[in-house]
Amino acid sequence: MDQESSSQHPKGHQRTRSAVKATRPRSSTKGPLDVGDTPLASHLLPPQTQQTDQQTSSSHAEQQHQMMIPGGHGHQARAPVSASPLLPRSPAAHSPAPPHSRRQPPPLSLSPAGPSPRMSFSPGPGSGAASGRGAPRPPPDFSHLLRPDIYHELAPLNVPPPFRQSAKQPSASTPIPDLLAGGHFRAAAVAAAQALTGANGAPAPDPADHALILSLFYVRLACLTLIDATALATQEVKALEDLNATFYVDETGHNLIPWELRILAVRLQAISFADQRRAVMSYYDLAREARLRLAEAAAKHDNSEKQLWRERLNDLGVRVAGVLVEMDDLKGAVEHLTSLKESDNGSGKMQMARALLWLHLGDVDAARGCVKPAEGSEGPSDNMTERIMHALCDMADGKYSEALNQWEELSKVSDDEMIGVNRGVCLLYVGRLQEGKDLLEGLVDSGRTSHTLLFNLTTMYELCTERSRTLKVQLTEKVAALEPTSFGWEKTNADFKL
């Protein structure tokens, strides 16, 4: 029994060969570039080609309909292969009718039935659309700076009553230049906004008059920063958007925005977006432009233009260092200041700016090395900048007695307010508080009313007596009674620590 089983199945399970193998003739296919089975075939091919393609398609369809393939429990007809895998089939391809009886789609007209709609595009700020080739470029439209919703209302709530009720307040019809000359910065900011929006009874400027519009806008932003309303300035400066947009570039490649406004706008936009790195990148963009203008001036042998752009380039270098200090990137600020060339120091003001940055970083020796005596100058102020910096360095080192001696020597040759204020501070630190207070009050009586002077004087009031508020109010009345000057007449409560 076992032998019979083993003889019948000697190797266990084996693969059963199929007796009949269905063979399928190779069918012709069409590539994606063949248009015989597309909706546009009847309109793109000649009639003879259309008839031949229809007969060929019918024969292939009938042959494929007759072919049967094994699958599952029955036999199903293989669906005909699409003629083109990339082009959509015509709606008739889904019909069960034979191919020769399919309905052709209606002819498509390649010409529009009516006039095609035209897209209108008006370039705004930040767009670089140019006019037609060969056509003159239309003047830019600055109407986006004339909208009243940009500008905020300035409430005089932070102004002490002696200034608000003073007879020295200017009238509403006072021109802006007179307001600036008298130090009425809040009134000038209001007048600039009214002039831009036409709210003062006069018509608004022509949107194409970019010089007038940008000048008024600069007055508005600058005055806001001077009256301690920087928060409002950071909101209003957003109307300029991208300062380097082609919208602000004229046909000669120069930027229409004045340089002073661009410098101020970079600073305000960085504060507005809370991103100081934005200011660093923008200053570098301005520096690249300054180098280009400097090269152009050198090619034209224009010495005055060269000096102007060289000073602007030096100023940008100091501003970048200042932003790095504000970002607490002290290492980057040190490396940047070190990379500036000694020949780039420029004027005494620029030397002082670099030296003050070094003092802020704590490097007194580097601060001393930034200032040098003015070359070619004569008289007692020959090395004034150097002497002032040495006195400041002594104060930074805590040597107030030595610094006081230097300030007293400097006060004999100059009545500068900065010298007097630092002299009073040194008197405070050496224990001569009453002398320091009397010195600062004497500066106020002479017409000096800077924020630094008033802040230090009110601080001494707080150290002298518990009735400091009464002394502060009396100080506001004294300052409000002074004659207006271009340094600023109207003050805020923060100036008097009220």
Beta strands, then each sheet from edge to edge (+ up, - down):
strand 1: 68-71
strand 2: 74-77
sheet 1: 1+ 2-
end
